[in-house]
Amino acid sequence: MVRTAPAQVPRRRVIDMCLQEKIVIITGAGRGIGEACARLCLSEGARVALISRTTQEVEAAARRLDPAGENTLALTGDVGDEQAVADLFNRVAERWSGLDGLVNCAAIFRQDEFSRMPLEHWNEVLRVNLTGTFLTCREAFRRLTTGGAIVNISSLSGVPGVEKFPGFAAYNVSKYGVLGLTEILAVEGQPRGIRVNCVSPGAVDTAMLKQAAPDLPPVMRPEEVAETVVFLLSGRAGAINGANIILSGSPRPRAGK
Ligand SMILES: NC(=O)c1ccc[n+]([C@@H]2O[C@H](COP(=O)([O-])OP(=O)(O)OC[C@H]3O[C@@H](n4cnc5c(N)ncnc54)[C@H](OP(=O)(O)O)[C@@H]3O)[C@@H](O)[C@H]2O)c1
């Protein structure tokens, strides 16, 4: 019997330069999931504005990803500040005309036993995580005049029915809010060709996880979250609007171990 060799199937990337020439703003891109999203957006052909509050960190991230600085813009600002958000979007418009996508990664947490939670902690977490997402989405809605895509990062903490961890009331509520905002913006964006979706990961191996839950083993890497985010930004997800993609992952060693 003559055995024939299996046909050589050319390797094909599932997502192939799917963001060519697109202009994408990513908040919270100085490290962690935001930086991983920026890296993948760039490798898929996008021009990316990276935003965080710490100038040194966000500029270092931009240099790592794009040493020549041709396709990145590193910007410092607070997403919870209305004027700052308008200024940030103006800076992007000065550098590149048009806007195609927004990824909301910026977030903070405070851990307080509920009866002792200072009002300032509650207000600060909601201001950054929820009001910040509102402000950037509103600015994007004003500028996505020919349609586009927004991806908000919520969390398993924001998904009803999933186990919650004590001390994170403000964070949990902020992430429920991000999910709710996504749902209504998907409805309002639909007639204008703006798709709005949400990604809700479990424990991701980042600085935030190490600080918030040092004993909780990560179940995914930031790069794995970025794959879903970039898919949702791309035309390949053109039929997906108002979805919440839950990323449950599976246990794995922390980076560097
Ligand atoms: N890591 C996890 O296990 C996990 C799980 C579920 C969901 N998430 C969500 O995933 C997203 C990214 O988390 P991560 O783990 O990558 O966190 P991270 O490592 O702490 O990074 C957060 C980023 O947001 C920026 N940021 C914070 N407050 C900001 C503000 N007011 N304005 C602008 N930028 C701000 C931070 O930089 P500056 O401090 O310099 O501003 C940093 O670049 C967050 O929405 C988080 O809630 C994370």
The ligand as a MOL file (V3000), in Angstrom:
LIG
                    3D

  0  0  0     0  0            999 V3000
M  V30 BEGIN CTAB
M  V30 COUNTS 48 52 0 0 0
M  V30 BEGIN ATOM
M  V30 1 N -5.6750 41.5380 36.4540 0
M  V30 2 C -6.7990 40.8960 36.6410 0
M  V30 3 O -6.8400 39.8030 37.2580 0
M  V30 4 C -8.0850 41.4310 36.0870 0
M  V30 5 C -9.2210 40.5950 36.1160 0
M  V30 6 C -10.4180 41.0810 35.6120 0
M  V30 7 C -10.4750 42.3470 35.0780 0
M  V30 8 N -9.3660 43.1430 35.0490 0 CHG=1
M  V30 9 C -9.4870 44.4750 34.4740 0
M  V30 10 O -8.5800 44.5950 33.4090 0
M  V30 11 C -8.1980 45.9690 33.2590 0
M  V30 12 C -6.6810 46.0770 33.2470 0
M  V30 13 O -6.2130 45.5590 34.4860 0
M  V30 14 P -4.6850 45.1810 34.7520 0
M  V30 15 O -4.7040 43.9590 35.5680 0
M  V30 16 O -3.9080 45.2540 33.4840 0 CHG=-1
M  V30 17 O -4.3160 46.4110 35.7340 0
M  V30 18 P -2.9490 47.1880 35.9980 0
M  V30 19 O -1.7890 46.3200 35.7340 0
M  V30 20 O -3.0970 47.7970 37.3410 0
M  V30 21 O -3.0060 48.3510 34.8820 0
M  V30 22 C -3.9860 49.3540 34.9850 0
M  V30 23 C -3.6540 50.4660 34.0300 0
M  V30 24 O -4.6520 51.5060 34.1810 0
M  V30 25 C -3.9940 52.7460 34.3890 0
M  V30 26 N -4.8740 53.6490 35.1340 0
M  V30 27 C -5.3400 53.4770 36.3920 0
M  V30 28 N -6.1080 54.5180 36.7360 0
M  V30 29 C -6.1210 55.3570 35.6690 0
M  V30 30 C -6.7510 56.6040 35.4230 0
M  V30 31 N -7.4880 57.2320 36.3470 0
M  V30 32 N -6.5750 57.1850 34.2050 0
M  V30 33 C -5.8090 56.5890 33.2690 0
M  V30 34 N -5.1970 55.4080 33.4420 0
M  V30 35 C -5.3520 54.8010 34.6430 0
M  V30 36 C -2.7000 52.3510 35.1240 0
M  V30 37 O -1.6790 53.2950 35.0330 0
M  V30 38 P -1.5200 54.5280 36.0750 0
M  V30 39 O -1.6850 53.9680 37.4420 0
M  V30 40 O -0.1750 55.0550 35.7610 0
M  V30 41 O -2.6000 55.4860 35.7040 0
M  V30 42 C -2.3180 51.1040 34.3250 0
M  V30 43 O -1.6830 51.4850 33.1120 0
M  V30 44 C -8.8680 46.7010 34.4180 0
M  V30 45 O -10.0720 47.2600 33.9710 0
M  V30 46 C -9.1550 45.5990 35.4190 0
M  V30 47 O -10.2320 45.9320 36.2710 0
M  V30 48 C -8.1660 42.7140 35.5530 0
M  V30 END ATOM
M  V30 BEGIN BOND
M  V30 1 1 1 2
M  V30 2 2 2 3
M  V30 3 1 2 4
M  V30 4 1 4 5
M  V30 5 2 4 48
M  V30 6 2 5 6
M  V30 7 1 6 7
M  V30 8 2 7 8
M  V30 9 1 8 9
M  V30 10 1 8 48
M  V30 11 1 9 10
M  V30 12 1 9 46
M  V30 13 1 10 11
M  V30 14 1 11 12
M  V30 15 1 11 44
M  V30 16 1 12 13
M  V30 17 1 13 14
M  V30 18 2 14 15
M  V30 19 1 14 16
M  V30 20 1 14 17
M  V30 21 1 17 18
M  V30 22 2 18 19
M  V30 23 1 18 20
M  V30 24 1 18 21
M  V30 25 1 21 22
M  V30 26 1 22 23
M  V30 27 1 23 24
M  V30 28 1 23 42
M  V30 29 1 24 25
M  V30 30 1 25 26
M  V30 31 1 25 36
M  V30 32 1 26 27
M  V30 33 1 26 35
M  V30 34 2 27 28
M  V30 35 1 28 29
M  V30 36 1 29 30
M  V30 37 2 29 35
M  V30 38 1 30 31
M  V30 39 2 30 32
M  V30 40 1 32 33
M  V30 41 2 33 34
M  V30 42 1 34 35
M  V30 43 1 36 37
M  V30 44 1 36 42
M  V30 45 1 37 38
M  V30 46 2 38 39
M  V30 47 1 38 40
M  V30 48 1 38 41
M  V30 49 1 42 43
M  V30 50 1 44 45
M  V30 51 1 44 46
M  V30 52 1 46 47
M  V30 END BOND
M  V30 END CTAB
M  END
